[in-house]
Amino acid sequence: MSPKLTFPTPPSGPRPPKIRLFSRSSWPQARHLADVLRTETVGGALLLVGAVIALIWANSPWSDSYTRLGDVVPWPGAPWHLDLNLATWAADGLLAIFFFVVGLELKREFVAGDLRDPRRAALPIAAALGGMLLPALIYVTVVLSGGGEGLRGWAIPTATDIAFALAVLAVVSSHLPQGLRAFLLTLAVVDDLFAITIIAIFYTADFHPVPLLAALAPIALFAVLVQRGRTWWWALIPLAVAAWTLMHASGVHATVAGVLLGFTVPVLARRPAGGDQPVAASAEAGEGGLAARLEHRWRPVSAGFAVPIFALFAAGVTLRGTDLGALLSDPIVIAIVAALVFGKSIGIFGSTYLLARFTRAELDEDITWADLLGIALLAGVGFTVSLLIGDLAFGAGSTADDRVKAAVLLGSVISAGLAATVLSRRNAAYRRVAERERLDADGDGVPDVYQHPDAR
């Protein structure tokens, strides 16, 4: 008699919930996201205005005045290498405010936002890595095939400009679901983290360790004050300026100081005096922290002033008398455009697809792969950080730098146009989702979908 075959009984108990990609976050996180996107959308419109003014001015009969304005040195002979012209002050000084806000947002994301949860953090981190590695690879491949000149600019097409991208969404009136908007913002924040790391490591020239070590002192004092809740502007601003100055003197790009200062600010609300219960690490707790208050104060300055002024000085590429055929056939231009348009979209879409394939994750019910393709194309809008890296790679005002500006603008416009085409086709569906996400039938101030996730 043959032996009876037996099979192991599957373990009992509830199965772990399936991973939902691009699902809604909590209501406090969604409210914070809405505030951020509102400010960045306005900032994106101002950024576009600054870029357009720069392009018109640089190609007008008064183009010499545009160049002379950027070359003005307000403090000639200043110590600590601070005899910088206005264009450099815009790139090194004003963008430090931008990166301070980036530091605050990064700290908040890691402590109380989506990056706090490894399951939710895996998606934007994987997408950001794919959206940086493939553009860099495409850039290097194209430049090497064209003779190898310009390899130093490999990092130019790796960053996403969230303000520019949101301005595009505002133009096409796209009502993206909250999960997609959160993904886009978190992706851009992680992008900025990688970008500032690349700048600090690969674009540091004439390194001087003594000023760098000295910069740690004002950063440490700044940290002590903010950790104790002391927000004296007359102390914090001079400490921030001192940290920026010493970082600049060290040879490390001075904007790194802005990120480090942002990292020192506490995210969670302080415990009441005498309380012994720790504050939960949540988006709601993060809303009452000092980081949220400083971000609320400085993000409008960054989006509404610092970045548009940088765009005014950085985007003015002169095309008058330029051989457009030679420009468009230049390996650096081809490499940047191809990397922004194809590298970004394929890298982000492909890494997200692979993550879903190997983790058996599913898209949220309101999201399709076509939606992700639109977001991936939109991430090819690179501007602020791309132009900054171009300046660092080739030198402001150089022939290669002018080609970089033209390529970044062209690649961003193409990416924006393709993204608008893809996303606008689903605008009716997005509008229905947006109406559900705003519905508050019980009038308690919290939309019903955040209280009852199954409400459709």
SESE-854099 format. One record per residue (C-alpha): residue number from 1; residue in three letters; x, y, z. Coordinates in steps of 0.2 Angstrom, whole numbers. Example, Ala and Ser with C-alpha at 12.3 -4.5 7.8 and 13.67 -1.06 7.14 Angstrom:
BEGIN
PT  num  residu      u      v      w
PT    1     ALA     62    -22     39
PT    2     SER     68     -5     36
This chain:
BEGIN
PT  num  residu      u      v      w
PT    1     MET      0      0      0
PT    2     SER      8     17     -5
PT    3     PRO     11     30      8
PT    4     LYS     -2     44      9
PT    5     LEU      4     61      4
PT    6     THR      2     75     16
PT    7     PHE      4     94     14
PT    8     PRO      8    106     27
PT    9     THR     -7    116     33
PT   10     PRO     -5    135     29
PT   11     PRO     -3    145     45
PT   12     SER    -19    152     52
PT   13     GLY    -22    170     57
PT   14     PRO    -24    186     47
PT   15     ARG    -13    189     32
PT   16     PRO     -3    205     32
PT   17     PRO    -11    219     23
PT   18     LYS     -6    222      5
PT   19     ILE      5    237      2
PT   20     ARG     -5    251     -7
PT   21     LEU      6    262    -18
PT   22     PHE      0    281    -18
PT   23     SER    -13    278     -5
PT   24     ARG    -19    293      6
PT   25     SER     -8    298     21
PT   26     SER    -16    304     37
PT   27     TRP    -27    320     38
PT   28     PRO    -13    331     47
PT   29     GLN      0    326     34
PT   30     ALA    -13    330     20
PT   31     ARG    -16    347     28
PT   32     HIS      2    350     29
PT   33     LEU      5    345     11
PT   34     ALA     -9    356      5
PT   35     ASP     -1    371     13
PT   36     VAL     16    367      6
PT   37     LEU     10    364    -12
PT   38     ARG      0    380    -11
PT   39     THR     15    390     -7
PT   40     GLU     26    381    -19
PT   41     THR     13    383    -33
PT   42     VAL     14    402    -31
PT   43     GLY     33    401    -30
PT   44     GLY     33    391    -46
PT   45     ALA     23    405    -55
PT   46     LEU     35    418    -48
PT   47     LEU     50    407    -53
PT   48     LEU     43    406    -71
PT   49     VAL     41    425    -71
PT   50     GLY     59    427    -66
PT   51     ALA     65    415    -79
PT   52     VAL     55    423    -93
PT   53     ILE     61    440    -88
PT   54     ALA     79    434    -89
PT   55     LEU     77    426   -106
PT   56     ILE     69    441   -113
PT   57     TRP     81    453   -105
PT   58     ALA     97    443   -111
PT   59     ASN     91    442   -129
PT   60     SER     85    460   -130
PT   61     PRO     95    475   -136
PT   62     TRP     99    479   -118
PT   63     SER    107    462   -115
PT   64     ASP    123    470   -109
PT   65     SER    114    478    -94
PT   66     TYR    109    461    -89
PT   67     THR    126    454    -89
PT   68     ARG    133    470    -80
PT   69     LEU    120    468    -67
PT   70     GLY    125    450    -63
PT   71     ASP    143    455    -62
PT   72     VAL    141    469    -50
PT   73     VAL    151    466    -34
PT   74     PRO    142    475    -19
PT   75     TRP    157    473     -7
PT   76     PRO    173    473    -16
PT   77     GLY    188    467     -6
PT   78     ALA    178    459      7
PT   79     PRO    187    446     18
PT   80     TRP    183    428     19
PT   81     HIS    181    427      0
PT   82     LEU    165    437      1
PT   83     ASP    168    449    -13
PT   84     LEU    155    440    -24
PT   85     ASN    145    447    -38
PT   86     LEU    126    448    -37
PT   87     ALA    124    432    -48
PT   88     THR    135    422    -36
PT   89     TRP    126    430    -21
PT   90     ALA    109    424    -28
PT   91     ALA    116    406    -31
PT   92     ASP    126    404    -14
PT   93     GLY    117    416     -3
PT   94     LEU     99    416     -7
PT   95     LEU     98    397    -11
PT   96     ALA    105    394      7
PT   97     ILE     87    399     12
PT   98     PHE     80    387      0
PT   99     PHE     91    373      6
PT  100     PHE     87    378     24
PT  101     VAL     68    375     20
PT  102     VAL     73    359     12
PT  103     GLY     82    354     28
PT  104     LEU     67    357     38
PT  105     GLU     56    347     27
PT  106     LEU     68    333     26
PT  107     LYS     69    332     45
PT  108     ARG     50    333     46
PT  109     GLU     48    319     34
PT  110     PHE     60    308     43
PT  111     VAL     53    311     60
PT  112     ALA     34    313     57
PT  113     GLY     30    311     39
PT  114     ASP     30    297     26
PT  115     LEU     49    294     27
PT  116     ARG     46    289     45
PT  117     ASP     37    273     40
PT  118     PRO     49    261     30
PT  119     ARG     34    254     20
PT  120     ARG     29    271     14
PT  121     ALA     47    278     12
PT  122     ALA     53    263      1
PT  123     LEU     43    270    -14
PT  124     PRO     49    288    -15
PT  125     ILE     67    283    -10
PT  126     ALA     67    270    -24
PT  127     ALA     59    281    -37
PT  128     ALA     72    295    -32
PT  129     LEU     86    284    -34
PT  130     GLY     80    277    -51
PT  131     GLY     76    295    -56
PT  132     MET     94    300    -52
PT  133     LEU    105    285    -58
PT  134     LEU     97    283    -75
PT  135     PRO     99    302    -80
PT  136     ALA    117    302    -74
PT  137     LEU    120    286    -84
PT  138     ILE    112    293   -100
PT  139     TYR    122    309    -98
PT  140     VAL    138    300    -96
PT  141     THR    134    289   -111
PT  142     VAL    130    303   -123
PT  143     VAL    144    314   -118
PT  144     LEU    157    299   -120
PT  145     SER    150    295   -137
PT  146     GLY    153    313   -142
PT  147     GLY    171    314   -136
PT  148     GLY    170    315   -118
PT  149     GLU    170    334   -115
PT  150     GLY    159    339   -101
PT  151     LEU    159    324    -90
PT  152     ARG    159    335    -75
PT  153     GLY    141    340    -77
PT  154     TRP    135    322    -75
PT  155     ALA    124    327    -60
PT  156     ILE    115    342    -69
PT  157     PRO     99    331    -74
PT  158     THR     97    322    -58
PT  159     ALA     86    335    -48
PT  160     THR     68    339    -49
PT  161     ASP     61    356    -47
PT  162     ILE     45    355    -36
PT  163     ALA     40    373    -38
PT  164     PHE     42    373    -57
PT  165     ALA     33    356    -58
PT  166     LEU     18    363    -47
PT  167     ALA     17    378    -58
PT  168     VAL     15    366    -73
PT  169     LEU      1    357    -64
PT  170     ALA     -8    374    -60
PT  171     VAL     -7    379    -78
PT  172     VAL    -15    362    -84
PT  173     SER    -28    363    -69
PT  174     SER    -24    345    -64
PT  175     HIS    -33    339    -48
PT  176     LEU    -21    326    -43
PT  177     PRO    -26    314    -30
PT  178     GLN    -18    317    -13
PT  179     GLY     -7    301    -14
PT  180     LEU      1    307    -30
PT  181     ARG      4    324    -24
PT  182     ALA     12    317     -8
PT  183     PHE     23    306    -19
PT  184     LEU     28    320    -30
PT  185     LEU     33    331    -15
PT  186     THR     42    317     -5
PT  187     LEU     51    312    -21
PT  188     ALA     57    330    -24
PT  189     VAL     62    331     -6
PT  190     VAL     73    315     -7
PT  191     ASP     80    322    -23
PT  192     ASP     86    337    -15
PT  193     LEU     94    327     -1
PT  194     PHE    104    317    -14
PT  195     ALA    108    333    -24
PT  196     ILE    115    342     -9
PT  197     THR    125    327     -5
PT  198     ILE    132    326    -23
PT  199     ILE    136    345    -22
PT  200     ALA    145    343     -5
PT  201     ILE    155    328    -11
PT  202     PHE    158    330    -30
PT  203     TYR    158    349    -32
PT  204     THR    169    355    -18
PT  205     ALA    185    364    -24
PT  206     ASP    200    371    -14
PT  207     PHE    194    362      2
PT  208     HIS    200    370     18
PT  209     PRO    196    360     34
PT  210     VAL    199    374     47
PT  211     PRO    184    385     42
PT  212     LEU    174    369     40
PT  213     LEU    177    364     58
PT  214     ALA    175    382     64
PT  215     ALA    157    381     55
PT  216     LEU    152    368     67
PT  217     ALA    153    380     82
PT  218     PRO    139    392     76
PT  219     ILE    129    377     70
PT  220     ALA    130    369     87
PT  221     LEU    125    385     96
PT  222     PHE    110    386     84
PT  223     ALA    105    368     88
PT  224     VAL    106    372    107
PT  225     LEU     95    387    105
PT  226     VAL     82    379     94
PT  227     GLN     82    363    104
PT  228     ARG     78    373    120
PT  229     GLY     64    382    110
PT  230     ARG     73    399    110
PT  231     THR     68    408     94
PT  232     TRP     77    424     96
PT  233     TRP     80    431     79
PT  234     TRP     94    442     85
PT  235     ALA    104    426     90
PT  236     LEU     98    414     77
PT  237     ILE    101    424     61
PT  238     PRO    119    430     66
PT  239     LEU    123    411     70
PT  240     ALA    116    406     53
PT  241     VAL    126    419     44
PT  242     ALA    142    414     53
PT  243     ALA    139    396     48
PT  244     TRP    136    401     30
PT  245     THR    152    412     30
PT  246     LEU    163    399     37
PT  247     MET    156    385     26
PT  248     HIS    159    396     11
PT  249     ALA    177    399     16
PT  250     SER    180    381     18
PT  251     GLY    177    377      0
PT  252     VAL    161    367      3
PT  253     HIS    146    375     -6
PT  254     ALA    139    387      7
PT  255     THR    121    380      4
PT  256     VAL    126    365     14
PT  257     ALA    125    375     29
PT  258     GLY    107    379     26
PT  259     VAL    103    360     26
PT  260     LEU    113    357     42
PT  261     LEU    104    371     51
PT  262     GLY     87    364     45
PT  263     PHE     92    347     52
PT  264     THR     95    354     70
PT  265     VAL     77    361     72
PT  266     PRO     66    349     82
PT  267     VAL     50    343     73
PT  268     LEU     39    337     87
PT  269     ALA     30    348     99
PT  270     ARG     38    350    116
PT  271     ARG     31    341    131
PT  272     PRO     21    352    144
PT  273     ALA     31    357    159
PT  274     GLY     32    342    171
PT  275     GLY     25    330    158
PT  276     ASP     32    313    158
PT  277     GLN     24    306    142
PT  278     PRO     34    307    126
PT  279     VAL     26    316    111
PT  280     ALA     21    303     98
PT  281     ALA     31    304     82
PT  282     SER     16    309     70
PT  283     ALA     11    321     57
PT  284     GLU     -1    329     70
PT  285     ALA     13    331     83
PT  286     GLY     25    338     70
PT  287     GLU     12    352     66
PT  288     GLY     16    360     83
PT  289     GLY     34    358     82
PT  290     LEU     47    372     79
PT  291     ALA     52    365     62
PT  292     ALA     34    367     56
PT  293     ARG     33    385     63
PT  294     LEU     50    390     55
PT  295     GLU     45    382     39
PT  296     HIS     29    391     38
PT  297     ARG     39    407     41
PT  298     TRP     53    404     29
PT  299     ARG     45    394     15
PT  300     PRO     36    410      7
PT  301     VAL     53    419      8
PT  302     SER     61    404     -1
PT  303     ALA     48    401    -14
PT  304     GLY     42    419    -16
PT  305     PHE     59    428    -16
PT  306     ALA     75    418    -15
PT  307     VAL     71    405    -29
PT  308     PRO     64    418    -42
PT  309     ILE     78    430    -39
PT  310     PHE     90    415    -42
PT  311     ALA     80    411    -58
PT  312     LEU     82    430    -64
PT  313     PHE    101    429    -63
PT  314     ALA    103    411    -68
PT  315     ALA     91    408    -83
PT  316     GLY     97    422    -94
PT  317     VAL    105    412   -109
PT  318     THR    108    423   -124
PT  319     LEU    103    415   -140
PT  320     ARG    105    430   -152
PT  321     GLY    118    426   -165
PT  322     THR    119    408   -159
PT  323     ASP    120    394   -172
PT  324     LEU    104    384   -166
PT  325     GLY    109    369   -176
PT  326     ALA    126    368   -168
PT  327     LEU    118    371   -151
PT  328     LEU    105    357   -153
PT  329     SER    119    345   -159
PT  330     ASP    131    349   -145
PT  331     PRO    134    333   -134
PT  332     ILE    131    342   -118
PT  333     VAL    114    349   -124
PT  334     ILE    108    332   -131
PT  335     ALA    114    323   -115
PT  336     ILE    105    335   -103
PT  337     VAL     89    335   -113
PT  338     ALA     89    316   -115
PT  339     ALA     92    313    -97
PT  340     LEU     78    325    -91
PT  341     VAL     65    319   -103
PT  342     PHE     69    300   -104
PT  343     GLY     81    297    -90
PT  344     LYS     69    304    -77
PT  345     SER     53    297    -83
PT  346     ILE     60    279    -86
PT  347     GLY     70    279    -70
PT  348     ILE     56    284    -59
PT  349     PHE     42    274    -68
PT  350     GLY     54    259    -70
PT  351     SER     60    258    -52
PT  352     THR     42    260    -46
PT  353     TYR     36    246    -57
PT  354     LEU     50    235    -51
PT  355     LEU     46    239    -33
PT  356     ALA     28    234    -36
PT  357     ARG     32    219    -45
PT  358     PHE     44    211    -32
PT  359     THR     34    216    -17
PT  360     ARG     17    212    -24
PT  361     ALA     11    229    -20
PT  362     GLU     -4    236    -28
PT  363     LEU     -9    253    -34
PT  364     ASP    -22    263    -25
PT  365     GLU    -39    261    -32
PT  366     ASP    -39    279    -39
PT  367     ILE    -22    278    -47
PT  368     THR    -17    270    -64
PT  369     TRP      0    267    -71
PT  370     ALA     -4    281    -84
PT  371     ASP     -5    293    -69
PT  372     LEU     13    287    -63
PT  373     LEU     19    290    -81
PT  374     GLY     13    308    -80
PT  375     ILE     21    311    -63
PT  376     ALA     37    303    -69
PT  377     LEU     38    315    -84
PT  378     LEU     34    330    -73
PT  379     ALA     49    325    -63
PT  380     GLY     60    329    -78
PT  381     VAL     57    347    -75
PT  382     GLY     74    352    -68
PT  383     PHE     78    370    -65
PT  384     THR     84    377    -49
PT  385     VAL     97    364    -43
PT  386     SER    101    359    -61
PT  387     LEU    106    377    -65
PT  388     LEU    116    377    -49
PT  389     ILE    126    361    -52
PT  390     GLY    129    368    -70
PT  391     ASP    137    383    -63
PT  392     LEU    148    373    -51
PT  393     ALA    153    361    -65
PT  394     PHE    158    373    -78
PT  395     GLY    159    390    -70
PT  396     ALA    146    404    -72
PT  397     GLY    146    413    -88
PT  398     SER    157    400    -97
PT  399     THR    152    394   -115
PT  400     ALA    148    377   -107
PT  401     ASP    137    385    -94
PT  402     ASP    127    394   -107
PT  403     ARG    124    377   -116
PT  404     VAL    118    370    -99
PT  405     LYS    106    383    -97
PT  406     ALA     98    381   -114
PT  407     ALA     98    362   -112
PT  408     VAL     90    363    -94
PT  409     LEU     76    375   -101
PT  410     LEU     73    365   -116
PT  411     GLY     72    348   -107
PT  412     SER     61    355    -94
PT  413     VAL     49    363   -106
PT  414     ILE     48    346   -116
PT  415     SER     45    336   -100
PT  416     ALA     32    349    -94
PT  417     GLY     23    348   -111
PT  418     LEU     23    329   -111
PT  419     ALA     17    328    -93
PT  420     ALA      3    340    -96
PT  421     THR     -3    330   -111
PT  422     VAL     -3    314   -101
PT  423     LEU    -11    321    -85
PT  424     SER    -24    332    -93
PT  425     ARG    -32    316   -101
PT  426     ARG    -37    310    -84
PT  427     ASN    -42    327    -77
PT  428     ALA    -60    322    -75
PT  429     ALA    -56    307    -65
PT  430     TYR    -44    317    -54
PT  431     ARG    -58    330    -51
PT  432     ARG    -70    317    -45
PT  433     VAL    -57    310    -33
PT  434     ALA    -53    328    -27
PT  435     GLU    -72    331    -23
PT  436     ARG    -72    315    -13
PT  437     GLU    -56    321     -4
PT  438     ARG    -65    337      1
PT  439     LEU    -82    330      6
PT  440     ASP    -86    333     24
PT  441     ALA   -103    328     27
PT  442     ASP   -103    329     46
PT  443     GLY    -95    346     46
PT  444     ASP    -82    342     58
PT  445     GLY    -68    350     48
PT  446     VAL    -60    333     43
PT  447     PRO    -65    326     26
PT  448     ASP    -74    310     27
PT  449     VAL    -61    299     17
PT  450     TYR    -48    302     31
PT  451     GLN    -60    296     45
PT  452     HIS    -68    282     35
PT  453     PRO    -55    276     22
PT  454     ASP    -68    265     14
PT  455     ALA    -79    279      9
PT  456     ARG    -79    280    -10
